[in-house]
Amino acid sequence: MKSPPKRSAPGREIQGEASDVKRVSATVGHPVRLPNRQTSATAEGGSKKGCFYKPLPKQFRRGGYSYRQIARQGDAAIYGPTWNGCRNPSVSYEVIRIRRRNGFQIGGRFVEPAEVYPRSELWGVDGFTFTNRNEAFAKLSEISLEEPAKTRREVN
C-alpha cells in the first residue's frame, strides 16, 4: 500500500525519491497550462527568409555537356563539365556563385523557388572557368568567404 504524498509547502507535493524528479509535478497557487511547444513538420524546410529553395543538382546535362559537382562551400561550388561528344575531353573546372530565384506561376503551374547556375551573361561575375584544379579551389575559397548579403542575392 502506498503512503500518502509528503508535503513540503502549501500546495506542493513531493513524490518518490530524488531519481523521480522528472516525474514530479508541483503547483503553487493555481496551475498554469503551458502551450504545446511541438511544431509539425512541413515540406518547406525554410531559411532565414522562411522560404525553401530547391538545391542545385549534383549532376545535370545542359547544352551538350554533363556537369558534376566536385565541391560546395555555402553559396559557392565547383562543377566539372564534360562535353558529351568527345572521347578525350580537356579537363576544366567551373567555379560558381550560387544564386536563388523566387517561385513563380507559369501557365497555371507553380515553379518552386530554386538555386540557379549562373547564365552565360554573368560569366566573369558569378561564374569562372579554370583548367588548374588548385586555382579553382582557391577561387572557391575566395568567393565562399564573401559577405553573405552579397552572395545571397536573388535573381529574377
Secondary structure as the mmCIF struct_conf table of DSSP 4:
data_model
#
loop_
_struct_conf.conf_type_id
_struct_conf.id
_struct_conf.beg_label_comp_id
_struct_conf.beg_label_asym_id
_struct_conf.beg_label_seq_id
_struct_conf.end_label_comp_id
_struct_conf.end_label_asym_id
_struct_conf.end_label_seq_id
HELX_LH_PP_P HELX_LH_PP_P1 LYS A 2 PRO A 5
STRN STRN1 LYS A 6 ALA A 9
TURN_TY1_P TURN_TY1_P1 PRO A 10 GLY A 11
STRN STRN2 ARG A 12 ILE A 14
BEND BEND1 GLY A 16 GLY A 16
HELX_RH_3T_P HELX_RH_3T_P1 ALA A 18 ARG A 23
BEND BEND2 VAL A 28 HIS A 30
HELX_LH_PP_P HELX_LH_PP_P2 ARG A 33 ASN A 36
BEND BEND3 ALA A 43 ALA A 43
TURN_TY1_P TURN_TY1_P2 LYS A 48 LYS A 49
BEND BEND4 GLY A 50 GLY A 50
STRN STRN3 LYS A 54 LYS A 54
HELX_LH_PP_P HELX_LH_PP_P3 PRO A 55 PRO A 57
BEND BEND5 LYS A 58 LYS A 58
STRN STRN4 GLN A 59 ARG A 62
TURN_TY1_P TURN_TY1_P3 GLY A 63 GLY A 64
STRN STRN5 TYR A 65 GLN A 73
TURN_TY1_P TURN_TY1_P4 GLY A 74 ASP A 75
STRN STRN6 ALA A 76 TRP A 83
TURN_TY1_P TURN_TY1_P5 ASN A 84 GLY A 85
BEND BEND6 ARG A 87 ASN A 88
HELX_LH_PP_P HELX_LH_PP_P4 PRO A 89 VAL A 91
STRN STRN7 TYR A 93 ARG A 97
STRN STRN8 ARG A 99 ARG A 101
STRN STRN9 PHE A 104 ILE A 106
TURN_TY1_P TURN_TY1_P6 GLY A 107 GLY A 108
STRN STRN10 ARG A 109 VAL A 111
HELX_LH_PP_P HELX_LH_PP_P5 GLU A 112 PRO A 113
STRN STRN11 ALA A 114 VAL A 116
HELX_LH_PP_P HELX_LH_PP_P6 TYR A 117 ARG A 119
HELX_RH_3T_P HELX_RH_3T_P2 SER A 120 LEU A 122
STRN STRN12 TRP A 123 TRP A 123
TURN_TY1_P TURN_TY1_P7 GLY A 124 ASP A 126
STRN STRN13 GLY A 127 PHE A 130
BEND BEND7 THR A 131 ASN A 132
HELX_RH_AL_P HELX_RH_AL_P1 ARG A 133 SER A 144
TURN_TY1_P TURN_TY1_P8 LEU A 145 LEU A 145
BEND BEND8 GLU A 146 GLU A 146
HELX_RH_AL_P HELX_RH_AL_P2 PRO A 148 THR A 151
TURN_TY1_P TURN_TY1_P9 ARG A 152 ARG A 152
STRN STRN14 GLU A 154 VAL A 155
#
